[in-house]
Amino acid sequence: MITTVEEAVSELSQGMTLKAGTIIATGTPGGVGMGFNPPKFLKSGDVIKCVIEDIGELVNTVE
């Protein structure tokens, strides 16, 4: 991440109320895949899954 968890919470809480149980989803900055050797990029058919225990999961397939 570019910022710390504390910085993200601080910035978000300036514009909205964060309540117990609020989920803050972050991403990866563009270009990170280029830093691998060999580089790694998402491609058609790749599956991205986000799971939160006792809540459920979100699954997306790259087209």
CHARMM internal coordinates of N, CA and C (Angstrom, degrees):
IC EDIT
DIST 1 N 1 CA 1.4475
DIST 1 CA 1 C 1.5226
ANGL 1 N 1 CA 1 C 109.25
DIST 1 C 2 N 1.3018
ANGL 1 CA 1 C 2 N 115.36
DIHE 1 N 1 CA 1 C 2 N 151.09
DIST 2 N 2 CA 1.4599
ANGL 1 C 2 N 2 CA 121.07
DIHE 1 CA 1 C 2 N 2 CA 178.80
DIST 2 CA 2 C 1.5178
ANGL 2 N 2 CA 2 C 110.62
DIHE 1 C 2 N 2 CA 2 C -77.06
DIST 2 C 3 N 1.3352
ANGL 2 CA 2 C 3 N 117.48
DIHE 2 N 2 CA 2 C 3 N -32.78
DIST 3 N 3 CA 1.4628
ANGL 2 C 3 N 3 CA 122.11
DIHE 2 CA 2 C 3 N 3 CA 179.16
DIST 3 CA 3 C 1.5299
ANGL 3 N 3 CA 3 C 108.75
DIHE 2 C 3 N 3 CA 3 C -116.73
DIST 3 C 4 N 1.3150
ANGL 3 CA 3 C 4 N 115.06
DIHE 3 N 3 CA 3 C 4 N 166.37
DIST 4 N 4 CA 1.4666
ANGL 3 C 4 N 4 CA 119.67
DIHE 3 CA 3 C 4 N 4 CA 175.88
DIST 4 CA 4 C 1.5276
ANGL 4 N 4 CA 4 C 108.87
DIHE 3 C 4 N 4 CA 4 C -80.94
DIST 4 C 5 N 1.3146
ANGL 4 CA 4 C 5 N 116.21
DIHE 4 N 4 CA 4 C 5 N 166.21
DIST 5 N 5 CA 1.4601
ANGL 4 C 5 N 5 CA 121.12
DIHE 4 CA 4 C 5 N 5 CA 176.20
DIST 5 CA 5 C 1.5288
ANGL 5 N 5 CA 5 C 109.21
DIHE 4 C 5 N 5 CA 5 C -59.63
DIST 5 C 6 N 1.3143
ANGL 5 CA 5 C 6 N 116.45
DIHE 5 N 5 CA 5 C 6 N -42.57
DIST 6 N 6 CA 1.4626
ANGL 5 C 6 N 6 CA 120.89
DIHE 5 CA 5 C 6 N 6 CA -179.39
DIST 6 CA 6 C 1.5300
ANGL 6 N 6 CA 6 C 111.33
DIHE 5 C 6 N 6 CA 6 C -60.54
DIST 6 C 7 N 1.3321
ANGL 6 CA 6 C 7 N 117.16
DIHE 6 N 6 CA 6 C 7 N -42.19
DIST 7 N 7 CA 1.4665
ANGL 6 C 7 N 7 CA 120.89
DIHE 6 CA 6 C 7 N 7 CA 178.69
DIST 7 CA 7 C 1.5262
ANGL 7 N 7 CA 7 C 111.57
DIHE 6 C 7 N 7 CA 7 C -65.20
DIST 7 C 8 N 1.3264
ANGL 7 CA 7 C 8 N 116.83
DIHE 7 N 7 CA 7 C 8 N -40.53
DIST 8 N 8 CA 1.4632
ANGL 7 C 8 N 8 CA 120.98
DIHE 7 CA 7 C 8 N 8 CA 179.40
DIST 8 CA 8 C 1.5232
ANGL 8 N 8 CA 8 C 110.34
DIHE 7 C 8 N 8 CA 8 C -63.78
DIST 8 C 9 N 1.3289
ANGL 8 CA 8 C 9 N 117.30
DIHE 8 N 8 CA 8 C 9 N -45.49
DIST 9 N 9 CA 1.4715
ANGL 8 C 9 N 9 CA 121.42
DIHE 8 CA 8 C 9 N 9 CA 179.27
DIST 9 CA 9 C 1.5237
ANGL 9 N 9 CA 9 C 109.83
DIHE 8 C 9 N 9 CA 9 C -63.09
DIST 9 C 10 N 1.3248
ANGL 9 CA 9 C 10 N 117.28
DIHE 9 N 9 CA 9 C 10 N -42.92
DIST 10 N 10 CA 1.4561
ANGL 9 C 10 N 10 CA 121.06
DIHE 9 CA 9 C 10 N 10 CA 179.88
DIST 10 CA 10 C 1.5223
ANGL 10 N 10 CA 10 C 111.27
DIHE 9 C 10 N 10 CA 10 C -61.21
DIST 10 C 11 N 1.3250
ANGL 10 CA 10 C 11 N 116.86
DIHE 10 N 10 CA 10 C 11 N -47.60
DIST 11 N 11 CA 1.4656
ANGL 10 C 11 N 11 CA 120.64
DIHE 10 CA 10 C 11 N 11 CA -178.41
DIST 11 CA 11 C 1.5338
ANGL 11 N 11 CA 11 C 111.35
DIHE 10 C 11 N 11 CA 11 C -64.40
DIST 11 C 12 N 1.3226
ANGL 11 CA 11 C 12 N 116.90
DIHE 11 N 11 CA 11 C 12 N -45.97
DIST 12 N 12 CA 1.4665
ANGL 11 C 12 N 12 CA 120.14
DIHE 11 CA 11 C 12 N 12 CA -179.25
DIST 12 CA 12 C 1.5272
ANGL 12 N 12 CA 12 C 112.02
DIHE 11 C 12 N 12 CA 12 C -64.31
DIST 12 C 13 N 1.3333
ANGL 12 CA 12 C 13 N 116.22
DIHE 12 N 12 CA 12 C 13 N -38.78
DIST 13 N 13 CA 1.4683
ANGL 12 C 13 N 13 CA 119.35
DIHE 12 CA 12 C 13 N 13 CA -176.22
DIST 13 CA 13 C 1.5255
ANGL 13 N 13 CA 13 C 112.42
DIHE 12 C 13 N 13 CA 13 C -71.12
DIST 13 C 14 N 1.3291
ANGL 13 CA 13 C 14 N 117.40
DIHE 13 N 13 CA 13 C 14 N -12.40
DIST 14 N 14 CA 1.4632
ANGL 13 C 14 N 14 CA 119.75
DIHE 13 CA 13 C 14 N 14 CA 176.50
DIST 14 CA 14 C 1.5317
ANGL 14 N 14 CA 14 C 111.62
DIHE 13 C 14 N 14 CA 14 C -75.94
DIST 14 C 15 N 1.3403
ANGL 14 CA 14 C 15 N 116.51
DIHE 14 N 14 CA 14 C 15 N -20.46
DIST 15 N 15 CA 1.4507
ANGL 14 C 15 N 15 CA 119.52
DIHE 14 CA 14 C 15 N 15 CA -177.47
DIST 15 CA 15 C 1.5164
ANGL 15 N 15 CA 15 C 114.78
DIHE 14 C 15 N 15 CA 15 C -116.60
DIST 15 C 16 N 1.3229
ANGL 15 CA 15 C 16 N 116.96
DIHE 15 N 15 CA 15 C 16 N -5.19
DIST 16 N 16 CA 1.4658
ANGL 15 C 16 N 16 CA 120.21
DIHE 15 CA 15 C 16 N 16 CA -179.73
DIST 16 CA 16 C 1.5204
ANGL 16 N 16 CA 16 C 109.19
DIHE 15 C 16 N 16 CA 16 C -157.22
DIST 16 C 17 N 1.3209
ANGL 16 CA 16 C 17 N 115.49
DIHE 16 N 16 CA 16 C 17 N 163.04
DIST 17 N 17 CA 1.4585
ANGL 16 C 17 N 17 CA 120.79
DIHE 16 CA 16 C 17 N 17 CA 177.14
DIST 17 CA 17 C 1.5279
ANGL 17 N 17 CA 17 C 108.68
DIHE 16 C 17 N 17 CA 17 C -89.09
DIST 17 C 18 N 1.3077
ANGL 17 CA 17 C 18 N 116.53
DIHE 17 N 17 CA 17 C 18 N 122.09
DIST 18 N 18 CA 1.4614
ANGL 17 C 18 N 18 CA 121.73
DIHE 17 CA 17 C 18 N 18 CA 175.90
DIST 18 CA 18 C 1.5264
ANGL 18 N 18 CA 18 C 107.51
DIHE 17 C 18 N 18 CA 18 C -95.99
DIST 18 C 19 N 1.3165
ANGL 18 CA 18 C 19 N 116.18
DIHE 18 N 18 CA 18 C 19 N 120.02
DIST 19 N 19 CA 1.4610
ANGL 18 C 19 N 19 CA 121.33
DIHE 18 CA 18 C 19 N 19 CA -179.19
DIST 19 CA 19 C 1.5197
ANGL 19 N 19 CA 19 C 109.85
DIHE 18 C 19 N 19 CA 19 C -105.11
DIST 19 C 20 N 1.3221
ANGL 19 CA 19 C 20 N 116.36
DIHE 19 N 19 CA 19 C 20 N 164.00
DIST 20 N 20 CA 1.4601
ANGL 19 C 20 N 20 CA 121.33
DIHE 19 CA 19 C 20 N 20 CA 176.74
DIST 20 CA 20 C 1.5224
ANGL 20 N 20 CA 20 C 109.05
DIHE 19 C 20 N 20 CA 20 C -54.04
DIST 20 C 21 N 1.3072
ANGL 20 CA 20 C 21 N 116.62
DIHE 20 N 20 CA 20 C 21 N 129.47
DIST 21 N 21 CA 1.4581
ANGL 20 C 21 N 21 CA 121.08
DIHE 20 CA 20 C 21 N 21 CA 179.87
DIST 21 CA 21 C 1.5171
ANGL 21 N 21 CA 21 C 114.17
DIHE 20 C 21 N 21 CA 21 C 94.29
DIST 21 C 22 N 1.3327
ANGL 21 CA 21 C 22 N 117.02
DIHE 21 N 21 CA 21 C 22 N -5.89
DIST 22 N 22 CA 1.4665
ANGL 21 C 22 N 22 CA 120.35
DIHE 21 CA 21 C 22 N 22 CA 177.79
DIST 22 CA 22 C 1.5217
ANGL 22 N 22 CA 22 C 109.00
DIHE 21 C 22 N 22 CA 22 C -61.82
DIST 22 C 23 N 1.3220
ANGL 22 CA 22 C 23 N 116.05
DIHE 22 N 22 CA 22 C 23 N 134.18
DIST 23 N 23 CA 1.4627
ANGL 22 C 23 N 23 CA 121.54
DIHE 22 CA 22 C 23 N 23 CA 178.22
DIST 23 CA 23 C 1.5187
ANGL 23 N 23 CA 23 C 108.68
DIHE 22 C 23 N 23 CA 23 C -102.67
DIST 23 C 24 N 1.3214
ANGL 23 CA 23 C 24 N 116.27
DIHE 23 N 23 CA 23 C 24 N 127.91
DIST 24 N 24 CA 1.4633
ANGL 23 C 24 N 24 CA 121.92
DIHE 23 CA 23 C 24 N 24 CA 175.89
DIST 24 CA 24 C 1.5228
ANGL 24 N 24 CA 24 C 106.75
DIHE 23 C 24 N 24 CA 24 C -110.06
DIST 24 C 25 N 1.3145
ANGL 24 CA 24 C 25 N 115.65
DIHE 24 N 24 CA 24 C 25 N 108.12
DIST 25 N 25 CA 1.4649
ANGL 24 C 25 N 25 CA 120.49
DIHE 24 CA 24 C 25 N 25 CA -179.67
DIST 25 CA 25 C 1.5228
ANGL 25 N 25 CA 25 C 108.93
DIHE 24 C 25 N 25 CA 25 C -93.76
DIST 25 C 26 N 1.3120
ANGL 25 CA 25 C 26 N 116.51
DIHE 25 N 25 CA 25 C 26 N 128.11
DIST 26 N 26 CA 1.4603
ANGL 25 C 26 N 26 CA 121.03
DIHE 25 CA 25 C 26 N 26 CA 178.60
DIST 26 CA 26 C 1.5181
ANGL 26 N 26 CA 26 C 109.03
DIHE 25 C 26 N 26 CA 26 C -114.51
DIST 26 C 27 N 1.2770
ANGL 26 CA 26 C 27 N 116.46
DIHE 26 N 26 CA 26 C 27 N 166.48
DIST 27 N 27 CA 1.4584
ANGL 26 C 27 N 27 CA 120.86
DIHE 26 CA 26 C 27 N 27 CA 179.62
DIST 27 CA 27 C 1.5147
ANGL 27 N 27 CA 27 C 110.89
DIHE 26 C 27 N 27 CA 27 C -124.05
DIST 27 C 28 N 1.2941
ANGL 27 CA 27 C 28 N 114.94
DIHE 27 N 27 CA 27 C 28 N -170.22
DIST 28 N 28 CA 1.4547
ANGL 27 C 28 N 28 CA 121.59
DIHE 27 CA 27 C 28 N 28 CA 178.61
DIST 28 CA 28 C 1.5226
ANGL 28 N 28 CA 28 C 107.81
DIHE 27 C 28 N 28 CA 28 C -110.74
DIST 28 C 29 N 1.3309
ANGL 28 CA 28 C 29 N 117.97
DIHE 28 N 28 CA 28 C 29 N 135.06
DIST 29 N 29 CA 1.4623
ANGL 28 C 29 N 29 CA 119.71
DIHE 28 CA 28 C 29 N 29 CA 179.68
DIST 29 CA 29 C 1.5293
ANGL 29 N 29 CA 29 C 111.60
DIHE 28 C 29 N 29 CA 29 C -61.01
DIST 29 C 30 N 1.3220
ANGL 29 CA 29 C 30 N 116.09
DIHE 29 N 29 CA 29 C 30 N 146.47
DIST 30 N 30 CA 1.4562
ANGL 29 C 30 N 30 CA 120.64
DIHE 29 CA 29 C 30 N 30 CA 177.41
DIST 30 CA 30 C 1.5202
ANGL 30 N 30 CA 30 C 111.65
DIHE 29 C 30 N 30 CA 30 C -57.45
DIST 30 C 31 N 1.3225
ANGL 30 CA 30 C 31 N 116.53
DIHE 30 N 30 CA 30 C 31 N 142.73
DIST 31 N 31 CA 1.4672
ANGL 30 C 31 N 31 CA 120.92
DIHE 30 CA 30 C 31 N 31 CA 176.97
DIST 31 CA 31 C 1.5123
ANGL 31 N 31 CA 31 C 115.09
DIHE 30 C 31 N 31 CA 31 C 95.09
DIST 31 C 32 N 1.3348
ANGL 31 CA 31 C 32 N 117.94
DIHE 31 N 31 CA 31 C 32 N -6.59
DIST 32 N 32 CA 1.4585
ANGL 31 C 32 N 32 CA 120.72
DIHE 31 CA 31 C 32 N 32 CA -177.53
DIST 32 CA 32 C 1.5333
ANGL 32 N 32 CA 32 C 111.45
DIHE 31 C 32 N 32 CA 32 C -62.05
DIST 32 C 33 N 1.3401
ANGL 32 CA 32 C 33 N 116.30
DIHE 32 N 32 CA 32 C 33 N -36.63
DIST 33 N 33 CA 1.4642
ANGL 32 C 33 N 33 CA 120.26
DIHE 32 CA 32 C 33 N 33 CA -179.76
DIST 33 CA 33 C 1.5126
ANGL 33 N 33 CA 33 C 113.49
DIHE 32 C 33 N 33 CA 33 C -59.52
DIST 33 C 34 N 1.3387
ANGL 33 CA 33 C 34 N 116.32
DIHE 33 N 33 CA 33 C 34 N -27.12
DIST 34 N 34 CA 1.4571
ANGL 33 C 34 N 34 CA 121.05
DIHE 33 CA 33 C 34 N 34 CA -179.79
DIST 34 CA 34 C 1.5333
ANGL 34 N 34 CA 34 C 111.33
DIHE 33 C 34 N 34 CA 34 C -66.71
DIST 34 C 35 N 1.3334
ANGL 34 CA 34 C 35 N 116.94
DIHE 34 N 34 CA 34 C 35 N -23.13
DIST 35 N 35 CA 1.4592
ANGL 34 C 35 N 35 CA 120.84
DIHE 34 CA 34 C 35 N 35 CA -177.40
DIST 35 CA 35 C 1.5202
ANGL 35 N 35 CA 35 C 114.53
DIHE 34 C 35 N 35 CA 35 C -76.46
DIST 35 C 36 N 1.3263
ANGL 35 CA 35 C 36 N 118.43
DIHE 35 N 35 CA 35 C 36 N -10.98
DIST 36 N 36 CA 1.4594
ANGL 35 C 36 N 36 CA 121.51
DIHE 35 CA 35 C 36 N 36 CA 178.36
DIST 36 CA 36 C 1.5224
ANGL 36 N 36 CA 36 C 110.14
DIHE 35 C 36 N 36 CA 36 C -81.31
DIST 36 C 37 N 1.3144
ANGL 36 CA 36 C 37 N 115.95
DIHE 36 N 36 CA 36 C 37 N 157.96
DIST 37 N 37 CA 1.4619
ANGL 36 C 37 N 37 CA 121.05
DIHE 36 CA 36 C 37 N 37 CA 176.59
DIST 37 CA 37 C 1.5203
ANGL 37 N 37 CA 37 C 108.50
DIHE 36 C 37 N 37 CA 37 C -126.26
DIST 37 C 38 N 1.3454
ANGL 37 CA 37 C 38 N 119.86
DIHE 37 N 37 CA 37 C 38 N 101.89
DIST 38 N 38 CA 1.4630
ANGL 37 C 38 N 38 CA 126.95
DIHE 37 CA 37 C 38 N 38 CA 2.45
DIST 38 CA 38 C 1.5242
ANGL 38 N 38 CA 38 C 110.69
DIHE 37 C 38 N 38 CA 38 C -77.38
DIST 38 C 39 N 1.3486
ANGL 38 CA 38 C 39 N 117.31
DIHE 38 N 38 CA 38 C 39 N 161.36
DIST 39 N 39 CA 1.4651
ANGL 38 C 39 N 39 CA 120.56
DIHE 38 CA 38 C 39 N 39 CA 179.22
DIST 39 CA 39 C 1.5306
ANGL 39 N 39 CA 39 C 111.81
DIHE 38 C 39 N 39 CA 39 C -57.16
DIST 39 C 40 N 1.3484
ANGL 39 CA 39 C 40 N 116.34
DIHE 39 N 39 CA 39 C 40 N 147.70
DIST 40 N 40 CA 1.4686
ANGL 39 C 40 N 40 CA 122.25
DIHE 39 CA 39 C 40 N 40 CA 179.42
DIST 40 CA 40 C 1.5252
ANGL 40 N 40 CA 40 C 109.31
DIHE 39 C 40 N 40 CA 40 C -121.48
DIST 40 C 41 N 1.3223
ANGL 40 CA 40 C 41 N 116.47
DIHE 40 N 40 CA 40 C 41 N 129.19
DIST 41 N 41 CA 1.4542
ANGL 40 C 41 N 41 CA 121.58
DIHE 40 CA 40 C 41 N 41 CA 178.44
DIST 41 CA 41 C 1.5220
ANGL 41 N 41 CA 41 C 109.15
DIHE 40 C 41 N 41 CA 41 C -135.45
DIST 41 C 42 N 1.3391
ANGL 41 CA 41 C 42 N 116.74
DIHE 41 N 41 CA 41 C 42 N 150.00
DIST 42 N 42 CA 1.4632
ANGL 41 C 42 N 42 CA 119.83
DIHE 41 CA 41 C 42 N 42 CA 174.69
DIST 42 CA 42 C 1.5226
ANGL 42 N 42 CA 42 C 108.78
DIHE 41 C 42 N 42 CA 42 C -66.15
DIST 42 C 43 N 1.3336
ANGL 42 CA 42 C 43 N 115.30
DIHE 42 N 42 CA 42 C 43 N 143.28
DIST 43 N 43 CA 1.4638
ANGL 42 C 43 N 43 CA 120.14
DIHE 42 CA 42 C 43 N 43 CA 179.27
DIST 43 CA 43 C 1.5170
ANGL 43 N 43 CA 43 C 109.56
DIHE 42 C 43 N 43 CA 43 C -135.63
DIST 43 C 44 N 1.3059
ANGL 43 CA 43 C 44 N 115.82
DIHE 43 N 43 CA 43 C 44 N 164.53
DIST 44 N 44 CA 1.4554
ANGL 43 C 44 N 44 CA 121.75
DIHE 43 CA 43 C 44 N 44 CA -179.91
DIST 44 CA 44 C 1.5299
ANGL 44 N 44 CA 44 C 110.23
DIHE 43 C 44 N 44 CA 44 C -52.15
DIST 44 C 45 N 1.3250
ANGL 44 CA 44 C 45 N 116.04
DIHE 44 N 44 CA 44 C 45 N 131.12
DIST 45 N 45 CA 1.4640
ANGL 44 C 45 N 45 CA 121.06
DIHE 44 CA 44 C 45 N 45 CA -179.88
DIST 45 CA 45 C 1.5170
ANGL 45 N 45 CA 45 C 113.72
DIHE 44 C 45 N 45 CA 45 C 97.46
DIST 45 C 46 N 1.3326
ANGL 45 CA 45 C 46 N 118.87
DIHE 45 N 45 CA 45 C 46 N -17.98
DIST 46 N 46 CA 1.4678
ANGL 45 C 46 N 46 CA 121.04
DIHE 45 CA 45 C 46 N 46 CA 177.28
DIST 46 CA 46 C 1.5282
ANGL 46 N 46 CA 46 C 109.31
DIHE 45 C 46 N 46 CA 46 C -63.84
DIST 46 C 47 N 1.3317
ANGL 46 CA 46 C 47 N 116.09
DIHE 46 N 46 CA 46 C 47 N 144.71
DIST 47 N 47 CA 1.4643
ANGL 46 C 47 N 47 CA 121.84
DIHE 46 CA 46 C 47 N 47 CA -179.65
DIST 47 CA 47 C 1.5229
ANGL 47 N 47 CA 47 C 109.08
DIHE 46 C 47 N 47 CA 47 C -114.50
DIST 47 C 48 N 1.3281
ANGL 47 CA 47 C 48 N 116.19
DIHE 47 N 47 CA 47 C 48 N 130.07
DIST 48 N 48 CA 1.4586
ANGL 47 C 48 N 48 CA 122.10
DIHE 47 CA 47 C 48 N 48 CA 177.40
DIST 48 CA 48 C 1.5152
ANGL 48 N 48 CA 48 C 107.19
DIHE 47 C 48 N 48 CA 48 C -111.91
DIST 48 C 49 N 1.3439
ANGL 48 CA 48 C 49 N 116.84
DIHE 48 N 48 CA 48 C 49 N 124.50
DIST 49 N 49 CA 1.4596
ANGL 48 C 49 N 49 CA 120.93
DIHE 48 CA 48 C 49 N 49 CA -176.67
DIST 49 CA 49 C 1.5237
ANGL 49 N 49 CA 49 C 109.66
DIHE 48 C 49 N 49 CA 49 C -126.64
DIST 49 C 50 N 1.3295
ANGL 49 CA 49 C 50 N 116.04
DIHE 49 N 49 CA 49 C 50 N 130.97
DIST 50 N 50 CA 1.4592
ANGL 49 C 50 N 50 CA 122.84
DIHE 49 CA 49 C 50 N 50 CA 176.16
DIST 50 CA 50 C 1.5278
ANGL 50 N 50 CA 50 C 107.01
DIHE 49 C 50 N 50 CA 50 C -117.61
DIST 50 C 51 N 1.3267
ANGL 50 CA 50 C 51 N 116.67
DIHE 50 N 50 CA 50 C 51 N 121.47
DIST 51 N 51 CA 1.4659
ANGL 50 C 51 N 51 CA 121.37
DIHE 50 CA 50 C 51 N 51 CA -176.23
DIST 51 CA 51 C 1.5256
ANGL 51 N 51 CA 51 C 109.47
DIHE 50 C 51 N 51 CA 51 C -119.93
DIST 51 C 52 N 1.3296
ANGL 51 CA 51 C 52 N 115.87
DIHE 51 N 51 CA 51 C 52 N 133.36
DIST 52 N 52 CA 1.4567
ANGL 51 C 52 N 52 CA 121.81
DIHE 51 CA 51 C 52 N 52 CA 172.56
DIST 52 CA 52 C 1.5243
ANGL 52 N 52 CA 52 C 106.50
DIHE 51 C 52 N 52 CA 52 C -122.67
DIST 52 C 53 N 1.3286
ANGL 52 CA 52 C 53 N 115.52
DIHE 52 N 52 CA 52 C 53 N 115.72
DIST 53 N 53 CA 1.4700
ANGL 52 C 53 N 53 CA 120.49
DIHE 52 CA 52 C 53 N 53 CA -176.85
DIST 53 CA 53 C 1.5217
ANGL 53 N 53 CA 53 C 111.38
DIHE 52 C 53 N 53 CA 53 C -52.74
DIST 53 C 54 N 1.3113
ANGL 53 CA 53 C 54 N 115.25
DIHE 53 N 53 CA 53 C 54 N 139.48
DIST 54 N 54 CA 1.4650
ANGL 53 C 54 N 54 CA 123.81
DIHE 53 CA 53 C 54 N 54 CA 177.71
DIST 54 CA 54 C 1.5284
ANGL 54 N 54 CA 54 C 113.97
DIHE 53 C 54 N 54 CA 54 C 66.27
DIST 54 C 55 N 1.3334
ANGL 54 CA 54 C 55 N 118.16
DIHE 54 N 54 CA 54 C 55 N 4.76
DIST 55 N 55 CA 1.4694
ANGL 54 C 55 N 55 CA 121.41
DIHE 54 CA 54 C 55 N 55 CA 177.25
DIST 55 CA 55 C 1.5176
ANGL 55 N 55 CA 55 C 110.69
DIHE 54 C 55 N 55 CA 55 C -117.92
DIST 55 C 56 N 1.3231
ANGL 55 CA 55 C 56 N 116.63
DIHE 55 N 55 CA 55 C 56 N -52.41
DIST 56 N 56 CA 1.4525
ANGL 55 C 56 N 56 CA 119.58
DIHE 55 CA 55 C 56 N 56 CA -179.51
DIST 56 CA 56 C 1.5107
ANGL 56 N 56 CA 56 C 111.59
DIHE 55 C 56 N 56 CA 56 C 150.24
DIST 56 C 57 N 1.3299
ANGL 56 CA 56 C 57 N 115.45
DIHE 56 N 56 CA 56 C 57 N -165.57
DIST 57 N 57 CA 1.4525
ANGL 56 C 57 N 57 CA 119.74
DIHE 56 CA 56 C 57 N 57 CA -179.58
DIST 57 CA 57 C 1.5211
ANGL 57 N 57 CA 57 C 110.99
DIHE 56 C 57 N 57 CA 57 C -141.39
DIST 57 C 58 N 1.3210
ANGL 57 CA 57 C 58 N 115.32
DIHE 57 N 57 CA 57 C 58 N 154.25
DIST 58 N 58 CA 1.4544
ANGL 57 C 58 N 58 CA 123.34
DIHE 57 CA 57 C 58 N 58 CA 177.47
DIST 58 CA 58 C 1.5148
ANGL 58 N 58 CA 58 C 106.07
DIHE 57 C 58 N 58 CA 58 C -120.42
DIST 58 C 59 N 1.3362
ANGL 58 CA 58 C 59 N 116.50
DIHE 58 N 58 CA 58 C 59 N 124.27
DIST 59 N 59 CA 1.4614
ANGL 58 C 59 N 59 CA 121.03
DIHE 58 CA 58 C 59 N 59 CA -177.42
DIST 59 CA 59 C 1.5280
ANGL 59 N 59 CA 59 C 109.20
DIHE 58 C 59 N 59 CA 59 C -123.24
DIST 59 C 60 N 1.3273
ANGL 59 CA 59 C 60 N 116.29
DIHE 59 N 59 CA 59 C 60 N 129.53
DIST 60 N 60 CA 1.4643
ANGL 59 C 60 N 60 CA 121.81
DIHE 59 CA 59 C 60 N 60 CA 176.68
DIST 60 CA 60 C 1.5146
ANGL 60 N 60 CA 60 C 108.98
DIHE 59 C 60 N 60 CA 60 C -129.94
DIST 60 C 61 N 1.3386
ANGL 60 CA 60 C 61 N 115.75
DIHE 60 N 60 CA 60 C 61 N 141.12
DIST 61 N 61 CA 1.4647
ANGL 60 C 61 N 61 CA 122.21
DIHE 60 CA 60 C 61 N 61 CA 176.78
DIST 61 CA 61 C 1.5191
ANGL 61 N 61 CA 61 C 108.49
DIHE 60 C 61 N 61 CA 61 C -110.24
DIST 61 C 62 N 1.3269
ANGL 61 CA 61 C 62 N 115.90
DIHE 61 N 61 CA 61 C 62 N 132.94
DIST 62 N 62 CA 1.4711
ANGL 61 C 62 N 62 CA 120.82
DIHE 61 CA 61 C 62 N 62 CA 178.17
DIST 62 CA 62 C 1.5150
ANGL 62 N 62 CA 62 C 108.36
DIHE 61 C 62 N 62 CA 62 C -72.69
DIST 62 C 63 N 1.3307
ANGL 62 CA 62 C 63 N 116.45
DIHE 62 N 62 CA 62 C 63 N 132.00
DIST 63 N 63 CA 1.4605
ANGL 62 C 63 N 63 CA 120.59
DIHE 62 CA 62 C 63 N 63 CA 179.00
DIST 63 CA 63 C 1.5038
ANGL 63 N 63 CA 63 C 110.49
DIHE 62 C 63 N 63 CA 63 C -98.38
END
COOR INIT
IC SEED 1 N 1 CA 1 C
IC BUILD
